[in-house]
């Protein structure tokens, strides 16, 4: 991973291990969102609610990139946030 750097993602608050765990959890959320979006689109097609193909009903961000890359972008932009667990 070249961009964003680890320091840019964590702001010095998390180590590399915590960053990997955080990105993996975010990637799981992204994958779940994609699966839900795809199921909804497939249901619309099956019920003949739309004439669009499946690929047109899924957000381009989700269908063109890997889940980990999307998760890193969302962490970098602030849409996802890593927090320390309550101690």
N, C-alpha and C positions, 0 to 999 in steps of 0.2 A: 504494500500500500504506500503510494508516494504522496498522494494528495487526498484528503487533508492529512496532515501529519498527526501523530499520536498526541503531541502536545496541544495541537489546535482542537482536537476532539475532546480531550480530557481536561484541558486548562490546568494541568498539574494536580488535579484532585483524585485521579484514579491511576492505578498501575496498568501495565499491559494485560495482565490476566483479567482484571476487572473489565477492561475495555472489550476483550474478546467475548466474555460472558454477556456483556451488555449488547454488543452487536448481534450475537447469536439470538438473544431474546427478541430483539427488534426484528431480525430477519424472520423469526417464527411468526410474529405479528403481521409482517408484510405478506408472508405466504398465506396466512389465514385470511387476510383481506382479499388476496387474489382469488383464492378458492371460493370465497363467498360471492365475489363479483362474477366469477365464471359460472357458478351455479345459478345465480339470478339471471344472467344472460341466457343460459341454456334453457331455463324455465320459460323465459319470454319467447324464445324461438319455438319451443315445443308447444306452447299455447297459442302460437301464431299471432302474438301481439306486435311483432315487428317483422320487417322484411330484411333487416340488416343482417350481415353475417356476424358470426360470433366474435371475430377479431375486431369488428367495429364497435362492439358493445363494451369492450374491456379497455380501461384507461391505458394509454400508450406507455405511461411510466412503468406499469406493472408487466406488460407483455414484452417489452424490449430489453429489459435489464434483469440481472440476477438479484435475488432477494437480499443478499449481503451488500451489494453495491447500493441498492435503494436504502437499506437500513443505515449505512454509513452516511449517505447524503441527508437522510432525515435527522440523524444525530448532529451532523454538521450545521444544518440549517436551524436547528432548535425545535423541530416538530416533535422529536423524541428527546427525552432528557434522562440522563443517568443520575440516580440518587443513591446515597449510602443507606444501607438498611438501618432501621432504628436499633440502637443497642440498649 
